[in-house]
Structures are given as structure tokens and as C-alpha cells.
Amino acid sequence: MSDSIDNLNQVMAALQQHQLENEILRESLRELQYGASRNPPLVKSKLPSAPSPTTSSSHPYVLEPTVRLPNKFNGMRAYLRGFINQIRIIIRLQPQWYASDFSRVGLVDTLLS
């Protein structure tokens, strides 16, 4: 039981580390796209050191599940609730891809007909 808790703690620490790295990379990308003077970085902290795995079999990466996109929404009211629920599932299962409102709106926009 203790080993599985330790493994879970390692996975959670690695996930937090990757989320922080992801946010820093997103900010760097914004700076490159819009210029440092127009969009100052929001994250200025240094990355903390990555947790060291205790066994060689530990994998430091957390893989997100592959999610199939729903059919395009055609405006029929009867299908609206199901479409919204499918979008919510996608956003929850792939939080790295849809962390910002901009990316969420982009997802929905691509699925409207």
C-alpha cells in the first residue's frame, strides 16, 4: 500500500512539474508570437527541480488519453446538450491542450457547422 501511495505521489509531483513547464512554454510562445514588448511574461519564476524517480521503471511523463472529436454541431436544439457534454469531456481529459479560454473557444469553433 505504501509503495502505491509513493508512486501516486511521484506521478502527482511529475504532473505538477509538467503543468508548470507547460505554462512557461506557453508564455514563451506568446512572447515570440506577439513580441516581448506587447505581451510581457506572466510567469517569471524558475522551474523547481524535477522529482527524481526512486525506481528505473517509473516513467516521469503522464500521457493524456486520445479523444475522438464529436460530430460537428449543426444548430439543432435536440443535440445541443450532448454536444456540450462531449466538449466538457474533451476539455477534462486533455487539460494541457485546452487550458485557456482561447483554446476552448477554438475547439468549439472548429466543431460548428
C-alpha positions as semicolon CSV with decimal commas, in nm:
position;residue;x (nm);y (nm);z (nm)
1;M;0,000;0,000;0,000
2;S;0,283;0,236;0,087
3;D;0,453;0,171;-0,248
4;S;0,140;0,261;-0,443
5;I;0,098;0,582;-0,241
6;D;0,463;0,670;-0,308
7;N;0,411;0,601;-0,679
8;L;0,096;0,814;-0,682
9;N;0,282;1,098;-0,508
10;Q;0,560;1,075;-0,766
11;V;0,308;1,086;-1,050
12;M;0,133;1,386;-0,897
13;A;0,464;1,569;-0,846
14;A;0,564;1,497;-1,206
15;L;0,225;1,619;-1,328
16;Q;0,260;1,945;-1,136
17;Q;0,611;1,988;-1,275
18;H;0,489;1,937;-1,631
19;Q;0,197;2,174;-1,583
20;L;0,437;2,444;-1,466
21;E;0,673;2,377;-1,756
22;N;0,378;2,384;-1,995
23;E;0,264;2,724;-1,867
24;I;0,614;2,866;-1,900
25;L;0,640;2,732;-2,255
26;R;0,301;2,881;-2,343
27;E;0,414;3,220;-2,214
28;S;0,737;3,194;-2,412
29;L;0,538;3,113;-2,723
30;R;0,312;3,414;-2,664
31;E;0,619;3,634;-2,630
32;L;0,758;3,503;-2,957
33;Q;0,427;3,543;-3,138
34;Y;0,338;3,890;-3,016
35;G;0,672;4,037;-2,916
36;A;0,802;4,079;-2,563
37;S;0,707;4,448;-2,551
38;R;0,339;4,388;-2,636
39;N;0,288;4,083;-2,413
40;P;0,508;4,066;-2,103
41;P;0,552;3,721;-1,949
42;L;0,305;3,622;-1,679
43;V;0,527;3,352;-1,529
44;K;0,865;3,473;-1,411
45;S;0,959;3,200;-1,167
46;K;1,232;2,947;-1,224
47;L;1,134;2,587;-1,263
48;P;1,173;2,379;-0,949
49;S;1,389;2,073;-0,978
50;A;1,211;1,771;-1,118
51;P;1,132;1,493;-0,875
52;S;1,372;1,204;-0,904
53;P;1,211;0,866;-0,950
54;T;1,304;0,602;-0,695
55;T;1,293;0,317;-0,943
56;S;1,407;0,294;-1,301
57;S;1,064;0,163;-1,403
58;S;0,896;0,491;-1,303
59;H;0,801;0,697;-1,605
60;P;0,811;1,073;-1,544
61;Y;0,553;1,155;-1,812
62;V;0,178;1,143;-1,782
63;L;0,007;1,055;-2,108
64;E;-0,329;1,206;-2,190
65;P;-0,594;0,980;-2,339
66;T;-0,671;1,000;-2,708
67;V;-1,012;1,159;-2,751
68;R;-1,227;1,141;-3,061
69;L;-1,387;1,473;-3,153
70;P;-1,767;1,478;-3,172
71;N;-1,957;1,535;-3,494
72;K;-1,998;1,898;-3,592
73;F;-2,291;2,070;-3,426
74;N;-2,548;2,181;-3,684
75;G;-2,760;2,403;-3,460
76;M;-3,038;2,157;-3,383
77;R;-3,153;2,217;-3,027
78;A;-3,212;1,848;-2,959
79;Y;-2,838;1,776;-2,997
80;L;-2,708;2,077;-2,801
81;R;-2,685;1,914;-2,454
82;G;-2,498;1,610;-2,590
83;F;-2,260;1,832;-2,785
84;I;-2,183;2,044;-2,478
85;N;-2,123;1,733;-2,267
86;Q;-1,883;1,593;-2,527
87;I;-1,689;1,922;-2,530
88;R;-1,668;1,915;-2,149
89;I;-1,530;1,561;-2,158
90;I;-1,265;1,656;-2,413
91;I;-1,154;1,956;-2,207
92;R;-1,133;1,748;-1,888
93;L;-0,948;1,459;-2,047
94;Q;-0,696;1,683;-2,224
95;P;-0,642;1,978;-1,988
96;Q;-0,295;2,052;-2,133
97;W;-0,444;2,128;-2,473
98;Y;-0,742;2,330;-2,351
99;A;-0,605;2,523;-2,055
100;S;-0,701;2,869;-2,182
101;D;-1,036;3,013;-2,283
102;F;-0,885;3,093;-2,623
103;S;-0,808;2,727;-2,695
104;R;-1,151;2,617;-2,570
105;V;-1,329;2,864;-2,795
106;G;-1,110;2,749;-3,082
107;L;-1,213;2,389;-3,019
108;V;-1,583;2,473;-3,018
109;D;-1,543;2,697;-3,324
110;T;-1,393;2,412;-3,528
111;L;-1,689;2,190;-3,438
112;L;-1,968;2,421;-3,554
113;S;-2,123;2,383;-3,898
